[in-house]
Amino acid sequence: MKKITPRLWTTFILIGLIGQFAWTIENMYFNVFLYNTITTDPTYIAWMVAASAVAATLTTLMMGVASDRAGNRKYFICFGYLLWGVSTAAFGLLTVENAAKLFPMANAAAAAATLVVALDCIMTFFGSTANDAAFNAYITDSVQNERRGRVESVLAVLPLLAMLVIFGAFDGMTQRGEWRLFFGIFGGAVSLTGLIGFFLIPETPVERKRTPFFKSILYGFQPSVIRAQPRLYLSLCAMSVFSIAVQVFFPYLIIYMQHYLMMDNYAMVLGVVLIVASLASVLMGKVIDRAGKLRVTLGAAGAMLAGLIGMYFVREAVPVIIAGSVMMSGFMVVTAALSAEIRDRTPEDKAGHFQGIRMIFAVMLPMLIGPFIGAAVIRGNAQTYVELGATKTVPTPEIFLAAGVALLFVLIPVLLLRRRENV
């Protein structure tokens, strides 16, 4: 069994972690930036999440195939990171005042919100090229099935570690309104990582694909391919249902803690939760490989459901830490187990072809469905507050119950997979 070299581990951790800094900002802080500086209408957040999900999926479909055809994923990763960083830093230039200067005849807030959504899609194009398409396919090319649970458990920690660093060291910038500096720091870090990648990333030869480009893009949609890979598509369905449940509450989590729980120390609370969840994910890596990915998925989903129910009831810091730790630990272990299952079922010679299909199930559909469920729940409860004469909508605890209901449906594809496993 081929070992993972220290250089390859360094590649996975550095490229993965810096990419997660950018995705954390995109998934959580763009929402806060939009809410705090431009508009509090949750519909704009839902539209931004949905638009970026569509952009990510279309990009990954095309660029995953392109990296297969090129036979080298390294340059897609490196050049993608360079431009990903530039577009992230550009968010610091978006303000209502600048939008009013560009579009003097339009509603300034609506124009600024539209610009945020548009730039988010541009940033997502570069990020998905580098990370979702090329880097994910590179991992599949480089790691054998028997080690994927261990690798995925480490990769699953990286989003939490990224959040921990941002919350602990940089969240104060956002609270002080220093958005230009905030975006500039992380945009610069992403671009610098792209430069380092040219020297760090080991070459993993991939046989160049000669099939026509558009035929390759449509490969994973062919009925014959779906029939030939039932376990892959059931695994993708399980990831989709799980991710929908996450997207019901996750885009609104910081806003909920700031404006409903009124926690000034929310960064510290989230930091403790993320540390606990990270430890749980790493410790479960070998268990996932030994006990079986689907069995672990069921147990971890149960833990996440318990945490979601707990989050509905808790209001103080310590109970939030306890419930949040259970919720996020389950969340991370499910992510690791299902991601490893999907990699196991992906045809080895078409890793790039299937990254776009994975994005449809794991990103686009969840982000098209989940945030709008969350927004509907928030509007239905009509919790508001008044600031400077403006009425602002606040996320309420019902988003956790709605997420729990959505999570229950993951039982269907997972149990179907277990049945096929036992045949």
Secondary structure, 3 states (H helix, E strand, C coil): CCCCCHHHHHHHHHHHHHHHHHHHHHHHHHHHHHHHHCCCCHHHHHHHHHHHHHHHHHHHHHHHHHHHHHCCCHHHHHHHHHHHHHHHHHHHHCCHHHHHHHCCCCCHHHHHHHHHHHHHHHHHHHHHHHHHHHHHHHHHHHCCHHHHHHHHHHHHHHHHHHHHHHHHHHHHHHHCCCHHHHHHHHHHHHHHHHHHHHHHCCCCCCCCCCCCHHHHHCHHHCHHHHHHCHHHHHHHHHHHHHHHHHHHHHHHHHHHHHHCCCCCCHHHHHHHHHHHHHHHHHHCHHHHHHHCHHHHHHHHHHHHHHHHHHHHHCCCHHHHHHHHHHHHHHHHHHHHHHHHHHHHHCCHHHHHHHHHHHHHHHHHHHHHHHHHHHHHHHHHHCCEEEECCEEEECCCCHHHHHHHHHHHCCHHHHHHHHHHHHC
